[in-house]
Amino acid sequence: MGAVPPFFLDKTMKNVLEYFCFEYKQNFILNWKFWFLMPLIFGLSRPFTQR
């Protein structure tokens, strides 16, 4: 990582953050359902995996 110029890394991080912010706005309801359902799915599957 030391060979990567700092300005390149900053530009990349900025693009990544902007992309995720855009995706989050686009898929707000989808994300809400995802974060709401994931604990339920893991909670239901846990007894089966811990036999």
Z-matrix of the N, CA and C atoms (Angstrom, degrees):
N
C 1 1.463
C 2 1.520 1 111.55
N 3 1.332 2 116.91 1 -21.47
C 4 1.462 3 120.14 2 -176.47
C 5 1.517 4 112.21 3 -64.80
N 6 1.348 5 116.88 4 -24.88
C 7 1.457 6 120.03 5 -176.50
C 8 1.534 7 112.04 6 -80.19
N 9 1.320 8 117.21 7 -12.58
C 10 1.462 9 120.17 8 -177.98
C 11 1.525 10 109.72 9 -79.87
N 12 1.336 11 117.95 10 126.04
C 13 1.469 12 120.51 11 178.56
C 14 1.526 13 110.51 12 -62.25
N 15 1.340 14 117.36 13 138.79
C 16 1.472 15 120.36 14 -177.18
C 17 1.525 16 112.53 15 -58.02
N 18 1.346 17 117.76 16 -38.67
C 19 1.466 18 119.42 17 -177.30
C 20 1.521 19 110.75 18 -66.06
N 21 1.329 20 116.68 19 -33.72
C 22 1.463 21 120.14 20 177.46
C 23 1.530 22 110.03 21 -66.03
N 24 1.332 23 115.84 22 -43.02
C 25 1.461 24 120.29 23 -179.95
C 26 1.525 25 110.47 24 -64.64
N 27 1.344 26 116.47 25 -42.33
C 28 1.464 27 120.02 26 178.86
C 29 1.523 28 110.55 27 -61.90
N 30 1.333 29 116.71 28 -43.43
C 31 1.460 30 120.47 29 -179.51
C 32 1.531 31 110.27 30 -63.49
N 33 1.321 32 116.36 31 -41.72
C 34 1.459 33 120.29 32 179.86
C 35 1.521 34 110.78 33 -64.31
N 36 1.328 35 116.67 34 -45.97
C 37 1.463 36 120.32 35 179.71
C 38 1.522 37 110.63 36 -61.37
N 39 1.329 38 116.89 37 -40.14
C 40 1.456 39 120.77 38 179.30
C 41 1.529 40 110.07 39 -62.15
N 42 1.329 41 116.44 40 -44.47
C 43 1.460 42 120.01 41 179.44
C 44 1.527 43 110.97 42 -63.85
N 45 1.330 44 116.10 43 -40.72
C 46 1.465 45 120.03 44 -179.53
C 47 1.525 46 110.32 45 -64.79
N 48 1.336 47 116.02 46 -44.58
C 49 1.465 48 119.64 47 -179.89
C 50 1.524 49 110.87 48 -63.44
N 51 1.328 50 116.75 49 -42.67
C 52 1.470 51 120.05 50 178.93
C 53 1.524 52 110.32 51 -63.32
N 54 1.347 53 116.63 52 -40.28
C 55 1.458 54 120.50 53 179.84
C 56 1.526 55 110.75 54 -62.74
N 57 1.341 56 116.09 55 -45.92
C 58 1.460 57 119.08 56 -178.54
C 59 1.521 58 111.18 57 -66.98
N 60 1.335 59 117.32 58 -37.93
C 61 1.465 60 120.06 59 177.71
C 62 1.524 61 109.94 60 -62.71
N 63 1.335 62 116.81 61 -42.82
C 64 1.457 63 121.11 62 179.21
C 65 1.526 64 110.16 63 -63.66
N 66 1.329 65 116.11 64 -46.30
C 67 1.458 66 120.25 65 -179.28
C 68 1.524 67 110.62 66 -62.52
N 69 1.339 68 115.98 67 -38.45
C 70 1.463 69 119.40 68 -178.36
C 71 1.523 70 110.45 69 -65.71
N 72 1.338 71 116.77 70 -40.61
C 73 1.464 72 120.24 71 178.21
C 74 1.524 73 110.43 72 -66.45
N 75 1.336 74 116.12 73 -39.27
C 76 1.461 75 119.93 74 -178.49
C 77 1.534 76 110.91 75 -67.48
N 78 1.325 77 115.81 76 -37.35
C 79 1.466 78 120.47 77 -172.69
C 80 1.522 79 111.26 78 -114.23
N 81 1.332 80 117.27 79 37.07
C 82 1.467 81 120.37 80 -175.13
C 83 1.524 82 111.06 81 -59.43
N 84 1.332 83 116.38 82 -48.77
C 85 1.465 84 120.14 83 -178.50
C 86 1.524 85 109.83 84 -66.39
N 87 1.341 86 116.35 85 -40.27
C 88 1.460 87 120.20 86 178.92
C 89 1.521 88 110.04 87 -61.48
N 90 1.340 89 116.75 88 -44.04
C 91 1.465 90 120.34 89 179.16
C 92 1.519 91 110.89 90 -63.45
N 93 1.338 92 116.45 91 -40.90
C 94 1.461 93 119.55 92 -179.95
C 95 1.530 94 110.15 93 -61.02
N 96 1.327 95 116.47 94 -45.10
C 97 1.461 96 119.84 95 178.55
C 98 1.523 97 110.39 96 -64.18
N 99 1.344 98 116.10 97 -39.62
C 100 1.463 99 120.14 98 -178.59
C 101 1.526 100 110.77 99 -61.11
N 102 1.346 101 116.17 100 -51.10
C 103 1.471 102 119.79 101 -176.97
C 104 1.524 103 111.10 102 -70.40
N 105 1.329 104 116.83 103 -23.33
C 106 1.461 105 119.48 104 178.38
C 107 1.532 106 111.07 105 -79.91
N 108 1.341 107 117.09 106 -36.74
C 109 1.457 108 121.03 107 -174.81
C 110 1.521 109 113.09 108 -86.61
N 111 1.339 110 118.16 109 -28.78
C 112 1.462 111 119.98 110 -176.55
C 113 1.525 112 112.62 111 -57.10
N 114 1.354 113 119.93 112 -47.27
C 115 1.471 114 119.15 113 177.90
C 116 1.528 115 112.37 114 -61.48
N 117 1.318 116 116.93 115 -34.79
C 118 1.466 117 119.97 116 178.46
C 119 1.524 118 110.28 117 -66.12
N 120 1.346 119 116.22 118 -43.25
C 121 1.464 120 120.70 119 -179.67
C 122 1.524 121 110.02 120 -64.07
N 123 1.352 122 115.82 121 -45.92
C 124 1.466 123 118.99 122 179.69
C 125 1.526 124 110.41 123 -65.68
N 126 1.328 125 116.49 124 -37.46
C 127 1.458 126 120.19 125 179.49
C 128 1.523 127 111.63 126 -64.68
N 129 1.332 128 116.91 127 -36.91
C 130 1.458 129 120.56 128 180.00
C 131 1.522 130 111.29 129 -75.50
N 132 1.336 131 117.07 130 -34.31
C 133 1.461 132 120.23 131 -175.51
C 134 1.523 133 112.27 132 -84.83
N 135 1.346 134 117.44 133 -17.29
C 136 1.466 135 120.06 134 -175.50
C 137 1.533 136 112.84 135 -60.95
N 138 1.346 137 119.41 136 -45.27
C 139 1.472 138 118.12 137 -179.52
C 140 1.526 139 112.69 138 -60.82
N 141 1.325 140 117.27 139 -30.03
C 142 1.459 141 120.05 140 -179.13
C 143 1.524 142 111.54 141 -74.85
N 144 1.343 143 116.47 142 -31.93
C 145 1.463 144 119.57 143 -176.25
C 146 1.521 145 111.64 144 -86.74
N 147 1.331 146 118.63 145 -16.00
C 148 1.467 147 120.84 146 -176.22
C 149 1.531 148 112.14 147 -103.72
N 150 1.333 149 117.68 148 27.20
C 151 1.465 150 118.95 149 177.49
C 152 1.533 151 109.72 150 -74.15
